[in-house]
Amino acid sequence: MFDRLQQMEVRYQELESELAQPEIVQDQPRYQKAMKAHRDLEILIEKFREFKEVMNGIADAHTMLADPDMKEMAEEELSTLMPRKTEIEEELKIMLLPKDPNDSKNVVLEIRAGTGGDEAALFAEEMFRMYLRFAEQHRWKVEVLSEREGAVGGMKEVTAIFEGDQVYSQLKYESGVHRVQRVPATETQGRVHTSAITVAVLPEAEEVDVKIEAKDLRIDTFCSSGPGGQSVNTTYSAIRITHLPTNTVVSCQDEKSQIKNREKAMRVLRSRLYEVEMERVHQLQATARKAQVGSGDRSEKIRTYNFPQNRLTDHRIGLTLHQLEYVMEGKLQPVVDALIAEDIAQRLKADANAA
């Protein structure tokens, strides 16, 4: 590990020298690339240099132990430095774990009502509201691309883009089946019903991530419509795009402008096709995938929300919180942090076994 860190420090120093050259500023692509590489290494190298300072302190303290007059001071110094050494080593191991290249990406979030009819649609709306409040806490921007209301309210489905800092890193564990257990408002016997919704979290793909040929697309236009068939506008501004090779269909009618609806629909299409490619890669890396929290598969039941017991259970990590009302207000961070911690623990274990 330390040989690798020393090599990375050498690279960091090379980047510092490169960025100090006046001519590099004239070459903006090269300058931006060097700046990003330098920034990506900065925190790690600072931690490594702190580790080396601690190690030097430990070496000096061991030397002082031979002097009877300095022994007590040396022992006191070691009692502080040795735990710090262990702590920094663990931090460095985590920092050296491979980064998910999608963590910094924006997210296309899709929620669909599943089993449970009207109750599932109502829960889908509540879950979307929960994610909106979570986004507010992180100062993310949310843009609804399309939504379809349920027969008695709620949402049959909704698609939105979440934009901001490290969105995918926080939301990527939400993909899967979310099950709700509660007494529906329409239930006269007081019986608890079980319903479910599916959540898909797709990292937003850039044009360079997914190449889409114009010949592979069929684009249809139609009039936007609201609940109950009420016309939203009378122009053919709504867009439906079909990717013929994969039969992937995306529609958007949120904007009055056909051009804007097309741009939004293409963002969702790129993200869905990117997800297909990621799934293919994950299948080729089956061993690595087992070292992750869940598979991200939409068919996997990941969480249960039991309202009578005020209980949330995440089945992947065995986490149970009796603070369901708190979570539904958007205070999802304790759950997200627990999932991230478990993911890191599993990857550290896999890394140690591989070594």
N, C-alpha and C positions, 0 to 999 in steps of 0.2 A: 504493500500500500504506500509506503513512504518513498520508495523508488519512483512510483508513479507520480506522487505529489511533487517530488523534486523536479521531474521532467516538466510538469505543468507550471512550476514556478519559473523554470528557464523560459518556457514559451511565453509566460506573462511578461517577463523582462524584455524579451524580444519585441513583443507588441508595444511596450512602453517606448522602446527606442524607435520603433517604426512610426509611432504616432507623434514623436518629437521632431520628425523630419518635415521641414516646410513644404517640400514638394508633394507630400501625400495629400495635403489639403486640396490641391488642384485636381486630384483624382478622387472624386466623391464616392464612386462605387467601392473603390479600394479602402478609402477612409472609413466609410460606414461599416464595411465588413470587419476591419481591424478594431473599430470602436466596440462593435457588438461582441467580438471574441474577447476583448479586454474586459468588458463589463461582465460577461458570463463567468470569467475566472476570478474576478476581484474579491468577492466574499470568501471563496474557498481559499485563496492565497493568503488573505488576512488571517483566517483561522489557522492555516498551516504555520504561519510565522508566529502566531501566538503560542502554538504547540512547541515550536523550537525554543522560544524564550523560556517556557516552562521546563523543558528538558535541560536547558543550560542551567536553570536555577536548581534543578535536582542534582545535577552533576557537581555544582559548587557546594551544595549542602552536604553531599557525601564526602567531599574533600574536607569540609569543616569538621566532620565527625571525628577525625583523627586528632583534633586539637581539644584537649579536655576543657579549655576555657570557652570554646565555641560550640561544644557538643549540644548543650541544651538549646541554644539558638538554632542549630542545624536541625535538631529533631522537630522543633516547632515549625520550622520552615517546611520540612518534608511532610508534616501532617496536613499542611495546606496544599502543597504542590502535587502530591501523589493523587488525591481524589480529583484535582483539576485535570491532571494528565489523562486519567481514565475518562472523564467527562468529555474532554476535547476529542479523544480518540473515537468515541461513539458518534460525536457530531460529524467528524470527518468521514466516517464510514457511510453515514446517511447522505452527506453531500456528494459523495462519490458514486452513489447509486445512479444508474442511467436515468436521465430525465425523459419524461413522456413528451415527445415533440409537439403534442397537441395541447399541452397544459395552458399555454398562453393564448390559445385561440378563443374566439367568440363561439357561441353555441346556438344551434337550432334546436329548440325544445318542442317536442310534440307530445300532447296528452290526448288519449282516446278512452272514452268510456267503454268498459267491457261488460262482463256479466253483471246483471243487476238492474238493467233497464234504467228507469228514471232516477233511481237512487245512485247508480253509477255516474250518471251525467251530473247530478248535484255534487257528488264527491269530486269529480274531475274539475269542476269550477272552483271548489274550495282549495284543491291542491294547486291549481294555477295561481290563485290568490296568495297562497303560502309562498310560492316561488317568487311572486312579484314583491312581496314584503322582504324576502331574503335578499333579492336584488337591490332593493332600496338601501338596505344596511351596508351593502358593498359599493353603493353609488354606481351601479351598472345601469345602462340604458336598455329598455325593453321595447321592442316593436312587434306588435301583433301582425302576422301575415295573413292568417285566415282563421275563422272560427265557425262552428256550426252549433246552434243551440239545440237543447233537448226539447222534448214535447211539452214538458211542464216546467221548463227552466233548466238551469245548469248548462253544461256544454257536452255535446256529443264528441267534439274534438276541437283542439285549438293548436295552432302552430305559431311560435314566436321566436324572434332572435334576441338573445341576451348578449349585449356588447359591453366590454369593460376589461379590467385587469384580472388575468388568471381565471376567467370564468369557467373554462372546461375543467381546470384542476379542482374546482369546488363542486361542480355539478355532475361530473362524469360517473359517480357512483349511484346516480338516481335512476339509471336505465333499468327497466324491468317491470314486473307486476306489483302494484301496490293494492293491498287488500284492506277493505274497511268493514268493521263489524259494529253495527249500531241499530237502534230502533228507528225505522223510517217514519217521517211525519205522517205518512198515509197508513201506517200500521195500527189497527184498532185493538189488537190483542196484546200489544206490548212485546211482541217477539223480536229478538235480535236477528237481523238479516245480514248476510255476507255478500258484498259486492266487490268489484275489482275494476281497476283502470290500468292502462299501460302507459308508461313514460319512456320516451326515447330521447336521449341526449346526444346530439351529433355535433362534433367539432365542425365549425364552419370552414369549408374548403375554399381556398383561393383558386383563381383561374389556373395558376401554375401547378396546383395539386391534382387537378382533374382536367383532362382534355376532352372537350365535348365537340363533336363534329356537327355542323349545321344540318347535314344530310340525315343525321340520326334523330332529329327532332320533328315532332308534329305539334304545331302551335294552333290552338283553337281560341277564338274570342267569343264571349257571350255577355249578356247583361248581368250586372251584379244584382243580387236579390237579398233581402233581409229576412227576418223571421216571418213565417206564415206566408211566404211568397211575395211579400211586399217589395215593390221595386225600389232599389236604392238609387239607381240612376238609369237613364234610358239610352245610354250609349254603350257600345260593345267594348267596355274597358276591362272587364274581367278576363283573365288569361288562364288557359289550361295547357300545360306543356307535357307531352308524352315523349319519354326517351325510348325510342323503338327497340334498340337491342336488349334492354332490360325490362321493358314494359313498365317503367317507373313513371307515375303520373303525379304532377304537382299543379296545384291551382292557387291563384291569388286574386282576390277581389277587394282588397282593403283600400286601395287608392282609386281615385277617379281617373287617374291617368293610366292609359294602357301601357305606356313605356315604363312607368314606375312599377306597375304590377308585374310586368315581364322581368324587370331587374330583380325583384324580390323572389319571384318564382324560380329564377335561375340560381339564386343563392341557395335556396332549399334543395334544388335538384343536384347541384354540385356537392352539397353536404351529404345527401343520401347516397350518391354514387361513391363518394369518398368512404362512407361507412362500409359499403360493400367491399371495397378494396382493403380496408382495414381488417374486416372479417376474414378475408382470404389470407392476409399476412398472419393474423392470429392463429389460423388453423395450421400454418406452416411452423409456428412457434408454440406448439401446444404445451411444451414443458414450461416455458416462460409464462404462459397464460395461467397455468395452475398456481403460480406464485402471486396472483392478483386477487383482490377482493371481488369475488363474483366475476361473471363473464361479460356483463353488460348486455346479455341476451334479454330481449324484451319478454320472452316467455318464462323467465325465471322469477318466481315469487320471492321478492326481496324483503318486503316489509308489511307488517300488519298494524292497522290503526284501530284499536279497540276503544270506542267512546264510552261505553258503560263503565269500564275499568280505568278510564283516563290513561290508557297504556299504549305505548309505541314499542314494537319489537322489530329489530332488524335481524332477520334470520341468518344472514351471512356471517355475522360476528357474535351472535348471541347477546346483543345489546338490548336491554329493556329499560325504558324510562317511563315513570308514572307522571309525565308532564306533557300529555298530549295536547292540551289546550295551548300550552306555551309554544310547542312546536308549530301548531297550525297557525299561530300568529306570525310565523316566518322566522322564529328563533331556532333555526335548524343547525346552527354551527356546532353544538356539542355532538350531534350525530355525524356530521361531516368530518369533524376532527377525529372522532373514534375510528371512522372508516379509513382515513388517511394514515393514522397511527398503525392500524392493523396491516394495511397494505405495505408500509415501510418495514414492519416486523417480519412479514412473510418474505419480502424481497431480500432482507438482510440474511434470513435463514437460508434462502435458496443460494445466495451468494457464498455463504460460509460452506455450504455443502458442496458447491461447485469447486471451491478452493481445496 
